[in-house]
Amino acid sequence: MAVKEDIKRGTRSGELLIDSGVIDQDLLDKAILIQLAETGSHRKLGEILIEDLNCDRHEIYRELARIYAFSEVDLEREELTDQRSQWIKNIYESVDKEHRDKLINNNILPFRLDGKEKNTLLILTDDPTDRERFKIAQKIGFRRLELAYARKELVKKWIETIYPTTNEFLRIIEEVSGTVENLDDGGGEECVDEDVLDQEINQSLLTNLIEGCLVEAVRRGVSDIHIVPGAGGSSDFLFRVDGKLEKWHTQDSIKPEAISAVVKDRSRNVDRFEREAAQDGFIQRNIDGHLLRFRVSIVPIVAAEYRRKLESIVIRVLDDRKVITDLGKLGLQKQSRKDFEKAISKPQGMVILTGPTGSGKSTTLIAALHQVISPEVNVLTVEDPVEYMIRGARQLKIGYNLDFEGAIRAILRHDPDIVMVGEMRDKQTADIAIKLANTGHLTFSTLHTNDAPAAISRLFKMGVEPFLISYAINIVVAQRLIRTLCTECRTIDTDLSIEVPLGLGFTEKEIEDTMFYKAVGCDKCNYGYKGRAAIHETLFFTKKIRRLILESGSDIDEDAVRKESVKNGSLTLRMSGRERIKSGVTTCEEIAFATIED
């Protein structure tokens, strides 16, 4: 009943947004269809318009606030003085920690006392129409509250300046870590004393460090956490931000084995006492009101102190809120998107994504699946491990009794219409995937190759016959992720040598017509870059390309295939990168790093 009421209210809001000219009827219809399809979901219309249909958040919520008669405060024009900061901080500290966390996590900022209405507190938030936020704000204890709209990122900035909550656990760790001795005996291969390890964990508050690390990673948009044991009993915590690793914290005077033990204790499917084998597990946590998964990979490593049983840990942050379901958000350029949509619209055939680890292949596959999933088709996926839950798909569970190859075979007997094979690892996997594509099934999969034409050679070297490759594949898409320039601090590069763009394939005319930028760096970005975007190379299988592969015999001519694809309007990775440079999204250095010579 509550869900139906939310949809009715959202429809009314949507109609008012149409009247205001913020959205059109087509966008509203799409948003309502998405809302109706999400069984058990309570996402509001505004969230769907922003997250799924690429509408501007500030424009949507500012207009909704105006429609429902909430005032707006522009925090860019307000001064955050020490006196005001302390006053707001005192209000936060007037409630217990649980409610303070709710205020902060919901972006609720006590702003000022209303001069006209006695004992009325003005509250700023990025969605004053949210009734739940009003209930949370009531816990502050003022008799009268008034909510007003302010831009989300500005509210967050004020809150983080006034009441920083991140890294507090590091201060606690630092206070106690100096009191813990690094207990090493001097014998041969070290036998880890579990009782001593537990004592060290309790003394050092390592639990706070690991839990805090997970929270900090989510809030900073980190893709991976690396925990690397170093010399002398120290451990480095590294965050991968926008594709680059950066040091977040170094933990001294605590055994790396103790840190590994804490991570293992918090991970499922991992044996704490196994220190000589690779292990994979996962952690699940509710952070800032969202349920998130973390994929844990643990491998034993060799250290200078050969007696030690040290392990490297990598934790992948799997945030479902970042899953892209709209093809328009993938950044496919005009011809590439047209070919991709045509390929996934076919009732059968194979769609292959290729690129190195961390290039966004899974993101593109999931976005493609969301375009073809419907109640009329049986969608099965085989992934090891499963990273994201895909609504509308049956995701096979890999375990001791059903391995990856067994799951692939089982799919053939499970009446599939659409299949996603996480990766074609060997000839057996590739043969079954090709068989599915050739027998009336739309099949999605991935490969690790440098570019799109190389995928054909890779399958051939696996032992797949050219005639099967030729008839089975609809499209191959190669992609890379590049760092995008911070729009706050990017600067025109007046010192750029002409040899740099020439080396990337720019013509002299293009160089004259292009404004080249360089990364600078400010307090809002990472050394001049903020966020990432994809570049793509699409190889759509036309009749001519199928014939080239079929006639190639034992020698796949990748250059001939690439030239034919470019002739049809496709871009190579480097050509796609040049378009990103022309639009001011990134730098020559970034494209040179991310691509190989055509």
N, C-alpha and C positions, 0 to 999 in steps of 0.2 A: 504493500500500500504506500509506504514511504517513498519507494522508488518511483511509482507512478506519479506521486505528487511532485517529486523533484523534476520529472520530465515535463509535467504540465507547467510548472513554474519556469523551467528552462525555455519552453516553447514561447511563453509570454515574453520572457526577456529577449529571446531571439527576434521576435516580431518587432520589439521596440528598437533593437539594434538595426534592423532593416530600415525602420522609419528614420533612424538617425543617419543612415548611409554608411554605417561602419562595416556591415556585411550585406550580402545579397541573399535572395531566397534559395539559390542553389547551395550555398554554404550552409544555411540553416538546415535544409533537407538532409544534407550529408551528415551533419552533426547529430541530428535526431536519429538517423538510421544507426549510426555508431553507438549512440547511447542505448537504443533499444536492443542492439545485438550483444551488449556487454552484460550478460547475466550475472547478477550479484555485485556488479560494480556500482559505485555511487559517485562517479565522476560527474561534475557539473558541466553544463553546456559550454561555459567559458573555457574550462580546462580542455575540452575536446576541440574547440575552435583553435586554441593555441597549440596544443601538443600534436594533434593529428592533422589539422588543416592549415597550419602555418600562419595563423593570424597573429598580429602584433599584440603582445600581452598588455602593454601600457594602454594602447588604444581601446581594447575591449573593456578592461576593468575600469578605466577612467570614465568611459561612457556609461557603463552599468552603474557606477557610483552616482553619476549625474542624473541618470534616469530615476534612481531611487532617492534622490534629494540629499545625497551625502556631499559635503563640501570637499574641496581638494586643497592640500598643502604642498607647495613646491619646496622640498627640503634643500634644493640647491641654492635657494635664496635665503635660507635660514642659517644663522650662525650658531655653531655648537660651542658655547663658552664653557669654561671649567665649572662655573656655577650651575649652569643648566645641566651639564653632564652629571654632576654630583647629585642634583635633585632627582633626575630620572633614575640614577643608580639606587638611590635611597628607596624609591618606589618599588623597584624590582626586589630589593632586599627586604621589603616589608611583608612579602609572602614567603611561604615555605618553598624549598628547593623544587619540589615536584611541580608546583604551579608556576614558579619562575621559569622552569624549563619549558613548560607549555606556552607561556607568553613569548619566549624567545623563539622557540621552534615554529610558532605560528605567525612570526613577524608582527608582533603587537608591541607598539612603542608608545608608552605614556609620554605625552608631549608638553602640555601646559594646562594650567587652571584657566577656565573661562572667566574673563573679567566681568562679564555681564551676569552670568548665572552663578550664584554662590555655591561653592562645593561641587562644581561640575568639572570633571576631568576630561580633557580632549585626548582621545586615543587615535593614533595613526596606524593604519594597516593597508596592505595592498589589495584587500578584498573586504570592504566594510559590509557588503551584502551577505557575508557568511554568518549565519546565525550562531554557529558553534563558536566562532571567535568572540562574539559578544558575550556568550556565556563564560568563556575563559577570562575575558577582561573584567567581568563582574567580581572575580575573586580578589581583585586589588582592594576592594573595600570602600570605594567612594560611593556616596549615595546616588549621584547622578553621573552618567557617562555619556559622552558624545563621540561617535566614531566618524573619522574622516579618511579620505583616500590619499595615499602617497605612493609614489613609484616604488616597486618592490626592491630593486637593487639599492635605492637610496635609504630605505628603511633598514635594510640589512646592514648597510655601511654604518649607519648611526648606532645600531645595536652593538655591532662588533667593536666600535670605538668606545662606547660607554661601558659595555659589560662583556668583555671578551671571555668566552667560555672555552675556547680551544687551547690546548697545550697546558692546561692547569695541572693535569696529571704528571706532566714532565717535571714540573717544579717539585711535586711530591716525591717522584722517583729520585730526583737529584738530591733531595734532602736526606734520603735514607741509603742511597746506593754506596756512599762513601763508607758506611759502617759495615758493609758486607765484604768479607774476605773472599778472594778467589781461591778456592781450596784445591790445590794441586798436590798430588804426591809425586815422587820422583822416580817411580818404578818404570816397568815396561809398558805394555798396552794398558791403558787406563780402564779400570772396571768402575763404572759409574755407580756410586752409592745413592740409591733412590731416596733414602731417608735424609741424607745430607742435602740432596737436591730439593726435596720438599721443604726443608727448613729454610733454604736459601730463597725459595720462591715466596714463602710466607714473610720472611724478613724484608724482602726487596720490593714488595708490592708490584711484582711483575704483572699480575693480573690487570691492575689499573693501566699499565703501559700498553699491553696488547689490546685491551678493550678500547682504550682511548685512541690507539692507533687506527683501529677500524672506523671509529666515528670520524676522526679527523680526515681520513682518506675519502670517506663518502662526501663530507661537506666541502672538500676541496676539489672534487671531481677527478680523483686519482683513478687510473685504470688498473694499476698493479702496485702491490707493496712487496718490496724485497727485504728480507732479513738475512744479512750476510755476516757470519762469524769472522772476526779478524784476529790479529796477533795480540797476545797479552791479555786475553779474556774479554776483549771488547766486541761489540756487535753493532754493525751499521744498519739503520733503517732507512731505506730509500723509497721514494715515491716516483712513479712514472707519471709525469704530467705533460700532456700534449705530446706524448711519444718520447720524451727525454727523461732519463733518470736524474733525480736530484736528491741530495742527502737531506733527510728530515731530522734525524736524531742519531747520536752515537751513545750507546749504553756501555759504560765502563764498569769494571769491578764486579761484574756479575757473570757467572758461567754461561756461555752460549748454550750449553746443554739445558740449562734451566729455562732459557727463553724458548728453546725448541719444545721442551716438555709442556710449557704453558699453552703454546699454540696447538700442540697435539691433543691436550686435554679438552680443548674447546672445539676440536674438529671431529666430525663423524667419519667413520670408515678408516680411521687411522690408529695404528698401534703405538702407544707411547714408548714401549720398550723395544721397538724395532729401530735400530740405528744404522743398519748396513744395507738397506734396500730402499728403492724409490717408493714413495707412497703418495696417493692422491685421495683427498677428502674434501669436505666442504663445511662451512660454518654458516649458520643462519641467525640473523639478528634483526630486531625491530629498532630502527634508528630514525629519529625525528618523525615518528608516526608511519614509517614505511618498512615493510618486510623486505630485507635484502639478503642475497646469498653471496658467499665468498668461496671461490674455488681455491683449494689449498694444494700446492705441489711441494713435496719435500724430497730432496735428494742428498745422499751422503757425499761429502767432499773431502779431499785430501788437504791437510793443513801442515804448516811448518812443524808444529808439534805433533809428530806422527802418531803419538800415543792416543791423541784425542779422537773421539768419535763425533765429529762435527757435521752439521747438516745445513744446507742452504734451503731457505724457504721463500716461495713466491706465492702471494695471495692475490688472485684476480678478483676485482670488485665487479659484481654482476648487479647492476642497478637497472631494474626493469623500467624505471621512469625514462631511461635514455634510449629504450628500444624505439627504432624508427618504423612506423607502419605506413608512412606516406612516401611513395616513390619520388615525389617532388622534392623531398628533403635530402635525397641521396646525392644531389649535385651532378647527376648525369647531364651531359650537354645534349643539345637538341637532337642530333642524329642518333646518338647513343641511347637516349631515352626512348626514342621511337622504335629502334631495333629491339631494345630490351622488352618493352611492353608487347611488341609483336611476338617475341619468342616465348614469353610466359603465358600468352593467350592461346597458344596452340594446345590441342588436347593431348598431345604426346611429344616425345623428344626430350633431349637433355639440355639443361642450363648449367653451365660450369662457371664457377667463380675461382679465379686464380690469383695468387699473390703470396707474399711471405706471411709468417705469423704476425698478427697484430695489424694487418692491413685493412680490416673491416669487412672481410668476406662474410662472416656470420651475420653481421648487421644487414648487409645487402640481401642475403638469402632470406632472412626473416621478413624484411620489408616486401620482398617478392612473394613470399608465401601468404602474407596478409592480403595480397591483391587477388589471390586465387582460391583461398579458403572460403567455403560456403557449406551450408547443411547438406547440399546435394552430393558432395564428394567425400570420399574417405581419404584423409591425409595422414600419412604415417611418416615418422622421422626416426632415424637411427643416428644417434650422436654419442660419443664417448669422450668426455662427459657431457651431459645435458647442461647447457648454460642458462637458457631462458625458457620459461614456460610459454608455450604458444597456444593461445586460445583457439579451439576448433581443430587442433591436431592431436593425434594419439602418438605420444612420444615413448618409444620402446625403452624399457629399463635394462641397461646393461649390468650384469652381475656375474657371480661365480658360475651360475648355471646357464647363463645366456651371454656368450661373448659377442663381439662386434660382428664377426663373420656369420655366426649362427643367427643373429638378429636379421642380417641382410637376407639370408636364405628364408627365414620365417615370413618375411614380408611378402614373398611370392605367393604364399598360401593364404594371405590375409585380405584378399580382395581389395587391393589398393587402387585409387585413382591417381593420387599425387604422392610422390615419395621424396623425402629429403635424406640423402646419404651424407653424413657429416664430412667425410673425406674418402676419396678413392685411394686406399693405402697400398694396394697391390693388385696383381692381375685378377685374383679371385673376386675382389670387391668390384673392380672395374668391369669385369665380365657380367656380373649380376646387374650392375647399374645400367650398362649398355643394353642388356637383355630387356630390362624394364622399359627403357626408352623406346626400344624397337617393337614392343608388344602392346602399345596403346596406353602407356603411362607417362605423365609429365614428371620428369625426374630432375631434382636439383642436387648438385654436389660441388665439392671443392677439390682443387689440386694445388700443389706448391710449384709454380713455375714463374719465370721472370716476366713473361708477357703472354698475350693471348695465343699467337701462333705456336709458341713453345708447348702449349697444352696438347696439341695434336701429336707432336714428336714424343712427348712424355707417355701418352697412351699407347703409341706404337711401340715404344721401347718396353712397355709393360707386357706387350704381347697381344694387344688388341689389333685385329686386322683393319687395314685402311678402309675397306668397304663398310665395315661396321661403324667406324668413326664417322665416315662420310654421311651415312644415312641416319645415325642416331642423334647427332648434336644439332640443336637449334642455334645456340649462341655460346661463345666463350667471352667472359668479361674479366679482364685483368684490372686490378686496382691497387692504389697506394694511398696512404693518408699523409697529407702535408700539413705543416703548421701554418696557421693563418696569422697575418699581421694584426697587432693591436691597433684598433682604429683611433685610440686616444693619443698614441705617441708616434705612429708611423711617420716617416719623413721622406720627402723626395730625395732620391739618391743622385746628387749632382756630380759625384766623383766616380760613378760607375764606368769602368773601362768598356769600350764598345766590343772588345773581344769576348766578354762574358756572355751577353745576349747572342752574339754571333755563334758562339760555341753551343748554344742551346737551340740553334736553328732559326733564329729571327732573321728576317731580311733587313737590309738597311732602311727600306721604306717603313717597315714595321717599327724599327727602333726609333725613327723620327716621330712616329705617331703615338708612341707608348710612353706613359708616365711611369717610370720605375721607382719603386719605394725601397727603403731599407729599414731594418728593425732597429729600434732605439732602446726601449725599455722604460717602464714607469711603475708606479705602485699598484697598477691595475692589471699587470700582465707578467709573463715569464720571459724576461730578456727580450722584450719587443714582440713576442708572439702570444696569442690568446686563442685557444681553441684549435680545432683541426677540420680540414675538409678533404674530400676524396677527389682523386683524378682517375679517369677510367680509359681503358682501351677496349672497345667492343669488336668482336669478330662474329658478325652475323653470317650464318651459313646460307649463301645464295647458291643457285644452281651452278654458277661458274666455280665457286670455291669448293663445292662438293666434288665437282669433276676434277679439279686440280688435285685434291686429296686422293680420289679414286685412282687417278692415273699416275700417282707418284711412286707406286710400287714400294720398294724398300728404302726410298730416299725422299723424305718429306721436305719439300722446298718451302721453308718458313718465309723467306723473303718474297717469293712469288705470291704466297697467300696474303702476306701483309700488304703488298702493293695493291692487290686486287681489293682488299678491304678498304684501304684508303681511297681508292678510286670510287668506291661506293659511298663515300662521305664519312667514314669512320675516322677517328683520331687515334694516333698512337699515344702512349702514356706521356711522352715528352710534348707532343702537340697539345694534349689536354692541359699539361702544365703551363705551356706558353699562354693559353687562354686565361688561366688563373692569374698569371703575371700581368697580362694586359688589363684585367679588371681590377688590379690593385689589391688582390686578395693575399698574395704572397710575394716572396723574393726570388731572384734568379738563383741564389745560393741554395734555397730550400728545394727548388725543382731539380737542380743539378744533383743534389744529394739523394733525392727520392727516385730518380729515374736513371736508366742506363742509356747508352747511345742507341739511337734507332738503327 
